[in-house]
Amino acid sequence: MDRDAIRRRTPAVLAVLITSVLLVLVAPAGAEAASSPCPGRKVRTVSFSTGSVHVYKSNGTVCAFTLQKNPGTRKTMSVSVQARGHHPRRLEGSRTRRIGPIDVYAGHRCVLVKGSVGRGSGSSGWILC
């Protein structure tokens, strides 16, 4: 190869290298953001003997899911979210790790979140008022 050919290819090779390095640096941040099934910021965690309920809020929408404390065994689980003045939205079933997410548009209303795993259960009381 002559020097002119090398000079023409150098910017293209450099651009590919820079792009690949940037993708490697950005990929872990995207993986962390995908760790929660709910959008928004975490506002509360209600812990109880057999698990916990995680509550997130984004633009007036409240999202919650229940996690089992010791995942792997199939147990009856439930999660419920209720905006004040409305009926609760409830999701229940037999799962091995997590149930949910379930979301409710609450606006600026208070919210009641409940969850259970097996015989243990927890409730937040009225929050986000």
Backbone as a printed PyTorch tensor [residue, N CA C, xyz], in Angstrom:
tensor([[[  0.8280,  -1.1800,   0.0000],
         [  0.0000,   0.0000,   0.0000],
         [  0.8730,   1.2450,   0.0000]],

        [[  0.3840,   2.2250,  -0.6510],
         [  1.1310,   3.4830,  -0.6490],
         [  0.6340,   4.3760,   0.4780]],

        [[  1.3450,   5.4330,   0.7050],
         [  1.0340,   6.3110,   1.8410],
         [ -0.2980,   7.0240,   1.6760]],

        [[ -0.7140,   7.3310,   0.4720],
         [ -1.9880,   8.0110,   0.2630],
         [ -3.1620,   7.1190,   0.6640]],

        [[ -3.0760,   5.8550,   0.3780],
         [ -4.1470,   4.9290,   0.7560],
         [ -4.2470,   4.8110,   2.2780]],

        [[ -3.0980,   4.7780,   2.9400],
         [ -3.0940,   4.7010,   4.4030],
         [ -3.6940,   5.9630,   5.0050]],

        [[ -3.3700,   7.1070,   4.4490],
         [ -3.9080,   8.3770,   4.9640],
         [ -5.4140,   8.4730,   4.7640]],

        [[ -5.9360,   7.8900,   3.6770],
         [ -7.3770,   7.9300,   3.4260],
         [ -8.1260,   7.0170,   4.3870]],

        [[ -7.5440,   5.9010,   4.7820],
         [ -8.2300,   4.9340,   5.6520],
         [ -8.0870,   5.2730,   7.1370]],

        [[ -7.1230,   6.0250,   7.5280],
         [ -6.8870,   6.3170,   8.9420],
         [ -8.0860,   6.9870,   9.6250]],

        [[ -8.7140,   8.0150,   9.0480],
         [ -9.8760,   8.6250,   9.7290],
         [-11.0460,   7.6420,   9.8960]],

        [[-11.2660,   6.7750,   8.9280],
         [-12.3700,   5.8120,   9.0290],
         [-12.1010,   4.7970,  10.1410]],

        [[-10.8710,   4.2920,  10.2170],
         [-10.5130,   3.3340,  11.2590],
         [-10.5850,   3.9950,  12.6320]],

        [[-10.1390,   5.2290,  12.7320],
         [-10.1950,   5.9680,  13.9850],
         [-11.6380,   6.2070,  14.4290]],

        [[-12.5220,   6.5020,  13.4990],
         [-13.9340,   6.7090,  13.8240],
         [-14.5730,   5.4260,  14.3350]],

        [[-14.2470,   4.2970,  13.7360],
         [-14.7870,   3.0200,  14.1890],
         [-14.2910,   2.7060,  15.5960]],

        [[-13.0310,   2.9500,  15.8750],
         [-12.4820,   2.6910,  17.2060],
         [-13.1350,   3.5720,  18.2710]],

        [[-13.3090,   4.8350,  17.9740],
         [-13.9330,   5.7620,  18.9250],
         [-15.3770,   5.3520,  19.1930]],

        [[-16.1080,   4.9820,  18.1390],
         [-17.4960,   4.5560,  18.2990],
         [-17.5970,   3.3050,  19.1610]],

        [[-16.7250,   2.3470,  18.9390],
         [-16.7810,   1.1110,  19.7280],
         [-16.4510,   1.3700,  21.2000]],

        [[-15.4900,   2.2600,  21.4650],
         [-15.1560,   2.5970,  22.8520],
         [-16.3330,   3.2970,  23.5330]],

        [[-16.9990,   4.2050,  22.8340],
         [-18.1510,   4.9020,  23.4020],
         [-19.2970,   3.9340,  23.6830]],

        [[-19.5280,   2.9730,  22.7990],
         [-20.5820,   1.9910,  23.0330],
         [-20.2900,   1.1210,  24.2540]],

        [[-19.0390,   0.7750,  24.4640],
         [-18.6670,  -0.0250,  25.6300],
         [-18.8820,   0.7770,  26.9110]],

        [[-18.6000,   2.0700,  26.8880],
         [-18.7720,   2.8990,  28.0750],
         [-20.2400,   3.1640,  28.3830]],

        [[-21.0810,   3.2580,  27.3620],
         [-22.4920,   3.5690,  27.5510],
         [-23.2890,   2.3180,  27.9130]],

        [[-22.9060,   1.1440,  27.4870],
         [-23.6740,  -0.0810,  27.7070],
         [-23.9410,  -0.3810,  29.1860]],

        [[-22.9890,  -0.2620,  30.1150],
         [-23.3190,  -0.5590,  31.5190],
         [-24.3680,   0.3840,  32.0950]],

        [[-24.3920,   1.6440,  31.6940],
         [-25.4010,   2.5740,  32.2050],
         [-26.7890,   2.1450,  31.7540]],

        [[-26.9260,   1.6790,  30.5410],
         [-28.2100,   1.1920,  30.0590],
         [-28.6330,  -0.0700,  30.7800]],

        [[-27.6930,  -0.9270,  31.1360],
         [-28.0100,  -2.1580,  31.8480],
         [-28.5170,  -1.8600,  33.2600]],

        [[-27.9700,  -0.8660,  33.9240],
         [-28.4330,  -0.4990,  35.2600],
         [-29.8330,   0.0770,  35.2140]],

        [[-30.1250,   0.8700,  34.1980],
         [-31.4400,   1.4680,  34.0990],
         [-32.5130,   0.4130,  33.8550]],

        [[-32.1490,  -0.7000,  33.2420],
         [-33.1160,  -1.7440,  32.9410],
         [-33.3200,  -2.7090,  34.0930]],

        [[-32.6890,  -2.4960,  35.2390],
         [-32.7980,  -3.4400,  36.3500],
         [-34.1560,  -3.3650,  37.0430]],

        [[-34.8800,  -2.2810,  36.9220],
         [-36.1850,  -2.1430,  37.5360],
         [-37.2710,  -2.2310,  36.4630]],

        [[-38.3480,  -2.9530,  36.7440],
         [-39.4310,  -3.0250,  35.7630],
         [-40.3030,  -1.7740,  35.7430]],

        [[-40.1050,  -0.8580,  36.6870],
         [-40.9070,   0.3710,  36.7680],
         [-40.0870,   1.5830,  36.3360]],

        [[-40.7040,   2.5020,  35.6040],
         [-40.0070,   3.7490,  35.2650],
         [-40.0530,   4.7320,  36.4320]],

        [[-39.2020,   5.7310,  36.3790],
         [-39.2340,   6.7880,  37.3830],
         [-38.2600,   6.5730,  38.5100]],

        [[-38.4970,   7.3160,  39.6000],
         [-37.5950,   7.2480,  40.7430],
         [-38.2330,   6.4360,  41.8590]],

        [[-37.3810,   5.7590,  42.6090],
         [-37.8580,   4.9390,  43.7140],
         [-38.2450,   5.8520,  44.8740]],

        [[-39.4670,   5.6830,  45.3920],
         [-39.9270,   6.5460,  46.4730],
         [-40.1040,   5.8070,  47.7890]],

        [[-40.2750,   4.4890,  47.7660],
         [-40.5100,   3.7620,  49.0060],
         [-40.2420,   2.2800,  48.7950]],

        [[-39.7790,   1.6310,  49.8510],
         [-39.6780,   0.1750,  49.9000],
         [-40.3480,  -0.2790,  51.1820]],

        [[-41.3470,  -1.1310,  51.0590],
         [-42.0630,  -1.6680,  52.2140],
         [-41.5620,  -3.0970,  52.4120]],

        [[-40.8270,  -3.3160,  53.4960],
         [-40.2760,  -4.6440,  53.7660],
         [-41.1590,  -5.3970,  54.7570]],

        [[-41.2400,  -6.7040,  54.5800],
         [-41.9310,  -7.5710,  55.5190],
         [-41.1780,  -8.8920,  55.5810]],

        [[-41.6370,  -9.8350,  56.3870],
         [-40.8460, -11.0190,  56.7120],
         [-40.4810, -11.8850,  55.5090]],

        [[-41.3250, -11.9730,  54.4960],
         [-41.0610, -12.8700,  53.3750],
         [-40.7210, -12.1540,  52.0720]],

        [[-40.6850, -10.8230,  52.0710],
         [-40.3770, -10.0980,  50.8440],
         [-40.4440,  -8.6000,  51.0270]],

        [[-40.6240,  -7.9000,  49.9090],
         [-40.7130,  -6.4390,  49.9500],
         [-41.4730,  -5.9240,  48.7390]],

        [[-42.0740,  -4.7540,  48.9110],
         [-42.7760,  -4.0700,  47.8250],
         [-41.9810,  -2.8240,  47.4970]],

        [[-41.6460,  -2.6370,  46.2290],
         [-40.8910,  -1.4750,  45.7690],
         [-41.8360,  -0.5400,  45.0210]],

        [[-41.7990,   0.7500,  45.3690],
         [-42.7200,   1.7370,  44.8250],
         [-41.9260,   2.8010,  44.0710]],

        [[-42.3430,   3.0870,  42.8500],
         [-41.7070,   4.0910,  42.0010],
         [-42.7540,   5.1050,  41.5650]],

        [[-42.3020,   6.3380,  41.2760],
         [-43.2180,   7.3790,  40.8160],
         [-42.6120,   8.1140,  39.6300]],

        [[-43.4500,   8.3830,  38.6330],
         [-43.0150,   9.1060,  37.4420],
         [-44.2020,   9.8440,  36.8330]],

        [[-44.1450,  11.1600,  36.7980],
         [-45.1740,  11.9930,  36.1670],
         [-46.5900,  11.6620,  36.6480]],

        [[-46.7790,  11.5270,  37.9380],
         [-48.0950,  11.2670,  38.5000],
         [-48.5090,   9.8050,  38.4740]],

        [[-47.7160,   8.9400,  37.8620],
         [-48.0170,   7.5140,  37.8200],
         [-47.2130,   6.7970,  38.8890]],

        [[-47.8710,   5.9780,  39.6780],
         [-47.2190,   5.1970,  40.7210],
         [-47.1680,   3.7530,  40.2510]],

        [[-45.9900,   3.1550,  40.3470],
         [-45.7580,   1.7910,  39.8910],
         [-45.1870,   0.9870,  41.0520]],

        [[-45.6160,  -0.2700,  41.1940],
         [-45.1380,  -1.1040,  42.2990],
         [-45.0020,  -2.5550,  41.8500]],

        [[-44.0890,  -3.2550,  42.5130],
         [-43.9410,  -4.6870,  42.3100],
         [-43.4660,  -5.3120,  43.6090]],

        [[-43.7430,  -6.5990,  43.7850],
         [-43.3750,  -7.3340,  44.9890],
         [-42.2630,  -8.3090,  44.6650]],

        [[-41.2290,  -8.3120,  45.5060],
         [-40.1120,  -9.2390,  45.3640],
         [-40.1100, -10.2270,  46.5130]],

        [[-39.7940, -11.4830,  46.1900],
         [-39.6770, -12.5200,  47.2040],
         [-38.3130, -12.4070,  47.8760]],

        [[-38.2490, -12.6100,  49.1880],
         [-36.9970, -12.4910,  49.9260],
         [-36.0100, -13.5940,  49.5460]],

        [[-36.4860, -14.8230,  49.4120],
         [-35.6470, -15.9610,  49.0170],
         [-36.2010, -16.5480,  47.7210]],

        [[-35.8060, -16.0180,  46.5560],
         [-36.3830, -16.4730,  45.2950],
         [-36.0100, -17.9160,  44.9780]],

        [[-36.8280, -18.5370,  44.1510],
         [-36.5630, -19.8970,  43.7150],
         [-37.7220, -20.8310,  43.9750]],

        [[-38.4010, -20.6930,  45.1080],
         [-39.5530, -21.5410,  45.4040],
         [-40.8300, -20.8290,  44.9780]],

        [[-41.7640, -21.5930,  44.4490],
         [-43.0250, -21.0190,  43.9710],
         [-43.9250, -20.7120,  45.1620]],

        [[-44.3310, -19.4490,  45.2900],
         [-45.2100, -19.0160,  46.3820],
         [-46.3010, -18.1150,  45.8310]],

        [[-47.3880, -18.0310,  46.5710],
         [-48.4700, -17.1280,  46.2060],
         [-48.0420, -15.7070,  46.5520]],

        [[-48.1070, -14.8190,  45.5590],
         [-47.6730, -13.4370,  45.7460],
         [-48.7610, -12.4930,  45.2570]],

        [[-48.7640, -11.2780,  45.7950],
         [-49.7100, -10.2730,  45.3330],
         [-49.1120,  -8.8800,  45.4870]],

        [[-49.6400,  -7.9590,  44.7000],
         [-49.3000,  -6.5390,  44.8120],
         [-50.5680,  -5.7520,  44.4970]],

        [[-50.7830,  -4.6780,  45.2390],
         [-51.9770,  -3.8660,  45.0760],
         [-51.6060,  -2.3920,  45.2160]],

        [[-52.1430,  -1.5710,  44.3040],
         [-51.9110,  -0.1170,  44.3470],
         [-53.2710,   0.5660,  44.2480]],

        [[-53.5250,   1.5060,  45.1580],
         [-54.7960,   2.2190,  45.1710],
         [-54.5650,   3.7060,  45.3360]],

        [[-55.0590,   4.4860,  44.3960],
         [-55.0640,   5.9380,  44.5480],
         [-56.2910,   6.3090,  45.3790]],

        [[-56.1640,   7.2930,  46.2540],
         [-57.2560,   7.6770,  47.1590],
         [-58.4810,   8.0740,  46.3410]],

        [[-59.6140,   7.4790,  46.7030],
         [-60.8550,   7.7590,  45.9950],
         [-61.1300,   6.8160,  44.8390]],

        [[-60.2640,   5.8680,  44.5830],
         [-60.4280,   4.9240,  43.4790],
         [-60.3440,   3.4930,  43.9970]],

        [[-60.7310,   2.5510,  43.1640],
         [-60.6250,   1.1390,  43.5100],
         [-59.1780,   0.6880,  43.3690]],

        [[-58.7500,  -0.2800,  44.1690],
         [-57.3740,  -0.7750,  44.0480],
         [-57.1930,  -1.6260,  42.7960]],

        [[-56.0130,  -1.5370,  42.2140],
         [-55.6180,  -2.4640,  41.1410],
         [-54.7780,  -3.5280,  41.8020]],

        [[-55.1540,  -4.7860,  41.5910],
         [-54.5150,  -5.8920,  42.2990],
         [-54.0490,  -6.9330,  41.2830]],

        [[-52.8960,  -7.4950,  41.5690],
         [-52.3320,  -8.5590,  40.7490],
         [-51.8490,  -9.6420,  41.6970]],

        [[-52.2820, -10.8910,  41.4730],
         [-51.8470, -11.9730,  42.3410],
         [-51.6710, -13.2450,  41.5360]],

        [[-50.8190, -14.1130,  42.0640],
         [-50.5540, -15.3790,  41.3960],
         [-49.4210, -16.1090,  42.0790]],

        [[-49.1020, -17.2840,  41.5550],
         [-48.0320, -18.1000,  42.1050],
         [-46.7710, -17.8680,  41.2700]],

        [[-45.7460, -17.3000,  41.8730],
         [-44.5130, -16.9440,  41.1540],
         [-43.2920, -17.3800,  41.9440]],

        [[-42.1250, -17.3490,  41.2790],
         [-40.8910, -17.7690,  41.9490],
         [-40.0190, -16.6150,  42.3970]],

        [[-40.2000, -15.4120,  41.8280],
         [-39.3090, -14.3030,  42.1770],
         [-40.0360, -12.9800,  42.3970]],

        [[-40.8470, -12.5700,  41.4180],
         [-41.4310, -11.2270,  41.4410],
         [-42.8270, -11.2660,  40.8380]],

        [[-43.6880, -10.3970,  41.3430],
         [-44.9820, -10.1900,  40.7050],
         [-45.1450,  -8.6980,  40.4540]],

        [[-45.6500,  -8.3710,  39.3190],
         [-45.7860,  -6.9790,  38.9230],
         [-44.8800,  -6.6960,  37.7610]],

        [[-44.7910,  -5.5250,  37.3090],
         [-45.2620,  -4.2670,  37.8930],
         [-46.7420,  -3.9990,  37.6130]],

        [[-47.2990,  -3.1890,  38.4580],
         [-48.6580,  -2.7040,  38.2770],
         [-48.6170,  -1.1990,  38.5260]],

        [[-49.3000,  -0.4390,  37.6700],
         [-49.2230,   1.0170,  37.8190],
         [-50.6090,   1.6360,  37.8190]],

        [[-50.6810,   2.8010,  38.4570],
         [-51.9200,   3.5570,  38.6090],
         [-51.5940,   5.0260,  38.4270]],

        [[-52.4440,   5.7280,  37.6870],
         [-52.2650,   7.1740,  37.6130],
         [-52.8970,   7.7840,  38.8560]],

        [[-52.0740,   8.4220,  39.6710],
         [-52.5550,   8.9800,  40.9310],
         [-52.5760,  10.4980,  40.9230]],

        [[-51.8510,  11.1270,  40.0210],
         [-51.7580,  12.5810,  40.0450],
         [-51.1210,  13.0370,  41.3380]],

        [[-51.8290,  13.8790,  42.0990],
         [-51.3230,  14.3330,  43.3930],
         [-52.0780,  13.6900,  44.5540]],

        [[-52.7590,  12.5800,  44.2920],
         [-53.5030,  11.8920,  45.3470],
         [-52.5840,  11.0380,  46.2140]],

        [[-53.0620,  10.7260,  47.4080],
         [-52.3660,   9.7670,  48.2600],
         [-52.5160,   8.3770,  47.6510]],

        [[-51.5800,   7.5050,  47.9780],
         [-51.5650,   6.1660,  47.4040],
         [-51.3800,   5.1490,  48.5210]],

        [[-52.0770,   4.0170,  48.4240],
         [-51.9450,   2.9010,  49.3550],
         [-51.3810,   1.7190,  48.5840]],

        [[-50.2620,   1.1760,  49.0600],
         [-49.5940,   0.0570,  48.3910],
         [-49.5330,  -1.1170,  49.3570]],

        [[-49.9360,  -2.3030,  48.8850],
         [-49.8920,  -3.5210,  49.6890],
         [-49.2280,  -4.6230,  48.8880]],

        [[-48.5990,  -5.5450,  49.6010],
         [-48.0030,  -6.6870,  48.9400],
         [-47.9110,  -7.8630,  49.8810]],

        [[-47.8450,  -9.0680,  49.3060],
         [-47.7000, -10.2560,  50.1350],
         [-46.9190, -11.3180,  49.3830]],

        [[-46.2030, -12.1330,  50.1530],
         [-45.4920, -13.3000,  49.6460],
         [-45.7580, -14.4190,  50.6430]],

        [[-46.4500, -15.4800,  50.2050],
         [-46.7970, -16.5540,  51.1250],
         [-47.6800, -16.0370,  52.2450]],

        [[-47.2700, -16.2980,  53.4850],
         [-48.0520, -15.8400,  54.6450],
         [-47.6890, -14.4410,  55.1090]],

        [[-46.5760, -13.9000,  54.6600],
         [-46.1660, -12.5620,  55.0710],
         [-46.7670, -11.4920,  54.1820]],

        [[-47.0660, -10.3470,  54.7610],
         [-47.6240,  -9.2420,  53.9810],
         [-47.1810,  -7.9160,  54.5830]],

        [[-47.2990,  -6.8700,  53.7640],
         [-46.9340,  -5.5350,  54.2200],
         [-47.7810,  -4.4910,  53.5390]],

        [[-47.9740,  -3.3630,  54.2040],
         [-48.7480,  -2.2580,  53.6770],
         [-48.0200,  -0.9560,  53.9860]],

        [[-48.1190,  -0.0130,  53.0600],
         [-47.4130,   1.2500,  53.2290],
         [-48.2040,   2.2630,  54.0310]],

        [[-49.5110,   2.0760,  54.1230],
         [-50.3530,   3.1560,  54.6340],
         [-50.4840,   4.1910,  53.5280]],

        [[-51.1830,   5.2670,  53.7750],
         [-51.3430,   6.2900,  52.7460],
         [-50.0470,   7.0960,  52.6290]],

        [[-49.4400,   7.0730,  51.4560],
         [-48.1620,   7.7480,  51.2140],
         [-48.2750,   8.6800,  50.0290]],

        [[-47.2580,   9.4930,  49.8130],
         [-47.1340,  10.4250,  48.6840],
         [-48.2510,  11.4540,  48.6760]],

        [[-48.7050,  11.8820,  49.8420],
         [-49.7790,  12.8660,  49.9530],
         [-49.2650,  14.2740,  49.6790]]])
